């Protein structure tokens, strides 16, 4: 879990740096795509865990 927080912190720092050079729109699009992938993976893992619990019960 701490690795995920470090990744998010690095992404936010990169957004600040890229924003300083005027590339914030591109950086924002990239960050949104990365966060979307992360949340989709988390949702799939949660769904797999719920399905696993249902199969035992």
ChimeraX attribute file (.defattr): number of C-alpha atoms within 10 A of each C-alpha:
attribute: neighborCount
match mode: 1-to-1
recipient: residues
	/A:1	5
	/A:2	7
	/A:3	8
	/A:4	10
	/A:5	10
	/A:6	11
	/A:7	11
	/A:8	16
	/A:9	12
	/A:10	12
	/A:11	18
	/A:12	15
	/A:13	12
	/A:14	16
	/A:15	19
	/A:16	15
	/A:17	14
	/A:18	16
	/A:19	15
	/A:20	10
	/A:21	8
	/A:22	11
	/A:23	13
	/A:24	16
	/A:25	12
	/A:26	13
	/A:27	19
	/A:28	17
	/A:29	11
	/A:30	14
	/A:31	17
	/A:32	12
	/A:33	12
	/A:34	14
	/A:35	14
	/A:36	12
	/A:37	12
	/A:38	14
	/A:39	12
	/A:40	12
	/A:41	12
	/A:42	12
	/A:43	12
	/A:44	12
	/A:45	12
	/A:46	12
	/A:47	12
	/A:48	12
	/A:49	12
	/A:50	11
	/A:51	12
	/A:52	11
	/A:53	10
	/A:54	9
	/A:55	8
	/A:56	6
	/A:57	6
